[in-house]
Amino acid sequence: MCDEYCVYAKDILALVDTIELKRCASIKCLLKYCTKLEYLILDDIQPKELISQKYPAIKQLGWTSDNLPPQLKEFMVNNPNITAFFASNQNPIETTDWLLETGRFKVKLNDLVLKICNFKNAEYLNALQMNVPGIIKNVMSLHKNQQIKTLHLEIKYLDFLLHPKLPEIEFLESAHVYIEDAHRKSIESISRGMRNLKFLFYYNKYRAKKSEYQMLAQNLTELEEFHTISVGSIDVVMPFIRYSPKLRVMFLETSELYPTAKNVSLELLHKERHKLENACKLTIYVDEPTYLNSPINSCGLVEIKRTASYPLSKHPIRPLKS
């Protein structure tokens, strides 16, 4: 996209707060019109085009290419307003090593998002198994050096949850956990090692058991927001109604595997919520049929809304959409 086309779209670009660019040859002329841009995601971009540029509105930077180039550090130095960083498709040990090196540039972040995945080849998985202690050591060093304040994890590699050093990460604020076949040790590890979590996105490929939700709700008492797959039952809601006083949002993602929840009694949910000391009001986002089947949409400490009305999150880990 060249500058003459950007001029025609400048009124629209001026309203954009999130943009993802891939193999864009005219990045400077495009971004100069995005005056309200807060979240920039770059994929296969030559960072040398960005080094000297300043974008004072940008708060979050995502990098999805395979390599973390030195020029990216200079871009972050020139834009100290960037307070959250997300690196995708990276070995997390390489990402944290790279960030430790930015200490010389005095780059400081409020939020770091790391992906702990097992989706690559066997060689990658073996390297990840060997590097789990190094990953934890690096993030602890980043926090000690005041290079990051809070950590956010996307976890698809369950052995990471079982690492004995995990409970030491007290600054872990949010987690996306993808589980194919949850076993008790994984749930116990989340409950013990992530007690300070404020945001939990919990996706079980198969039907989650009531005991999973019970254990999570009883132990993660600092939770403010919880996302999970709708299981067509009130069982997913009730433990959090009873044990999570700070929970403000619950998002029940729809799934073709399970039926729509029926007969959601807001009166019952309010009654149970009211028993919990210092409980705040809880908004539950449900699918359209559940919303329409409910005779009322609000009762005391509990209300339901359509999932389609969930606002775009500014959280460093964006909730998934169906």
N, C-alpha and C positions, 0 to 999 in steps of 0.2 A: 504494500500500500504506500504510494508516494504522497508527498505533501499536498498536492493539489486535490487528491481525494479526501485526505484528512480534513481539509478546510471545509468541505461540504458536510462532513459528519461532526464538525466540532461541537455543535450544540448538544448532540447526543453523547459524545465522548466526555463532555464536561460533567455529565451526570453519573458516569461510570465509577464505581468504587472498588470493583474487583475485575481483574483481567488476567487471562492466561495467554501467553504468546509463545508460539512455536515456529522456529525457523523464519522469524520476521526480519526482513532486511531493512525496514524503515522504522525501527523501534523508537529512535529519538523523536522523529517528527510525529509519531503516533502518541507517545506518552506526554508530549508537551501540552496536548489538549486535554489530557485526563487530569484536571486540576483537583479533583476530589478523590483520586485513586488512593485506596488504603491497603489493598492486598494485591501484590504483584507476583505472578507465577511465571517463571521462565523455563522454557524447554528447548534445548538445542539452540541457544542464543550465544553469540559471541559477546562476552561481557566487556570487551574493550570499547564497544559502542557506548557503554554506560558509565565508564570509570569516572569521568569528570562531571557527570550529570547529577543534579540535586532535585529530589522530589520530596518536598517537606511534608506532604500528606501521607506518604507511604508508612504503614505501621508493621505490615507483615510481608515477608519475602519467602517465596517458595522456589526451590531449585530442583528440577526433575531430570536433568541430564546425568550422564554416568560419572562425569568428572567434576571436581570442585576446583576451579582455576584460581590462581593467585589474584587475578583482577577483580574477582568477586569480593575479596576482602577490602580492596580499595573502594569499591562501590559502597560497601557497608560503612566504611570510615567516613565517606563523604555524605552519608545519610544516617546520622546517629539517631534519627527519629524512628528507624527500623528497630522494633523491640521484640519481634518474633521471627524465628527462622525455622523453615521446614525443608529438609532434604529427602527427596524420594529416590528409590532405586539405588540406594547406597548401602554399602557395608557400614553399619553404625559405628564400628571402631574407626573407620576411615573418616567418617563425618566428625566424630568427637576429637580425633587427632587434629584434624584441620581446624576445628574451632579453638582448640587449645593454642594453636599457633597464632590465632588472631589476637591473643592476649597482648602480643607486642604492639598491635595496632590500637589497643584500648577499645576494642569492640565489646560492648556490653548488651546483653539481651534480657528481657523479662521472661521470655518463653522460648523453649527449645522443643521441637517435635522430632522424635526419632521413630523410625519404623523397625520393628524387630520381626522379621518375616522368615518363612522357610519355603518360599515359592520358587526359589532358584534351583540350580543343579546340586548334585551331591557334594561337589567340591565346596560350593558356597556354604552349604549346611554344615559341613565339617568345620569350616573356618569359623562359622558363627558359634558353634559349640565351644570351640577353643577360646573364643574372644569374649564370651559373656562376662567373665571377671574383669577383663580390660574395659569393656563398655561401662560397667558400673563404676570402676575406678576413675575413668575419664569424666563421667558426669559428676561424680563427687568432687573431682578437682575443679571442674568448671564452676561449680557452685561455691566452693571454698574460695576460688579466685574472684568471686563476684562477677563472673562472666555471664552467668545465667541465674535467674531467680527461681523459676519453676520449670519442671520437666513434664512433658506430655508424651505418652507412648501409644503407638499402634502395635499391638502384639498379635502375631499369628504363629509364633513359635513358643509353644507352651512350656518347654524346658526352662525358658527364661523366668517364668513365674515361679519355678521351683528352686531357683538359685538362693542359697542361704543369705546372701548379702542384700537381697531385694528390700527387706524391711528397713534397711538403713537409709533409703532414699526418702527422707521425710518431706522433701520439697516436690514430690510427685503429685501433681494436681489433677491430672485427668488421664484416662486410659480408654482406648478402643481395644476390646478383647474379642477376638474371633475364635470360637471353640467349635471343633467338629464333633468331639465326643468327650464332654467334660467328665473328669473323674474328681473324686472328693479332694484329692491333694491340690488340684489346680484352684478349686473354689476356696479352699482353706488358705492357700497362698495369697490369693487376691484379698481375702478378708483380713489376714494378718499383716501382709506387706504393703497394703495400700490404704491404711486407716485414715489418712488425711485427704483422700480423694474427694474432690468437689464435683467432678463430672465422670460418669461411667457410661460407656457405650458397650453393651454386652450382647454379643450375637452368638447364639448357639445354633449350629447348623441343624441339629436335631432338636426335638422338643425338650426344653429345659424342664427339670423337675422342680416341684414346689420347694423342695429342700434347698435347692440352689439359691432361689430368691430369698428364702428365710435366712440363710447364712449370710448372704450379702447385706441384707437390710439390717440385721442385728449388729453387724460389725462395722459397717461403713456409715457411721452416724453423722459424718460431716458432709455427706452427699447433698448437693443442691440440684443436680440434674441427672436423670437416669433415662437411657434409651435402650430399648430391647425389642425383640420380635414379639408381636402379639401372638398369644397362644390360644386365643379364643376362650379365655377363662379369666375370672376375677382373681385367680390364684396369684397371677403375676403382680397384681396391684396391692393386695391386702398386707403382705409383710412390710412394705414401704409405708403404707398408711399408718401402721402400728409402731414402727421402730425408727423412722427417719424424720426427725423433727425439722431439719433444715431443708428438706426436699421441697423445691418450688415447682419443678417441671418433671413430668414423666411422659416420654414419647413412645407410644406403642406402634412400632413399624408393622405395616400389614404384610402378610405372607400368604401365598397361595396354598401352602401346606396345611394351614389351620383355618377353621371357620371364624367368622366374625363373632366377637363377644356378644352374648345375649343377656338381656335383663340386668344391666348394670344399675345397681341401686345406689344413687348418690346419697340418699338418706342414711343407708347403712355405712357407706364410706365415711361420711361426716361424723356419724356417731362414734366410729372406731378412731377416727383422727382426733376427735375432741378429747379422748381419753389420754392422748399423748401430751405430756407436759411441754409447754412452749412450742407447740407445733405451728408452723406457718401454713398459709393457704397453699394448696397444691392444685396445679393445673395439669390435667391429663389429656394428652392429644391422642385421639382415637380416629379410626377410619370413618368414612361417611355413613355406612349403614348403622354402625354402633351409635354415632351421634344422632342420627335421625330416629333410631328406635328408643332413645331415652326420652321419657316424658318431660323431664326437666334437665337443664344444662348446668345448673349451679345449686349447691346446697351448703351453706355455711363455709367450712374449710376446704371444700372440694368442688371443682368445676371441671367440665369437659369441653374441649374444643376440637375442631376438625384438624387433622394432621396437615391439611393443605394450608392452614392459617399459621403454621409455625413460622416465626420470623427467621430470616437468614441470620445465622449465628455469626458473631464476630469472634467466637472462640477459636484458638489456634488449630484445634482439630474440628473440622466441620462435620456435623452429623450427616450420615448417609441418607440419601433419598431413594425411595422405591423406584 
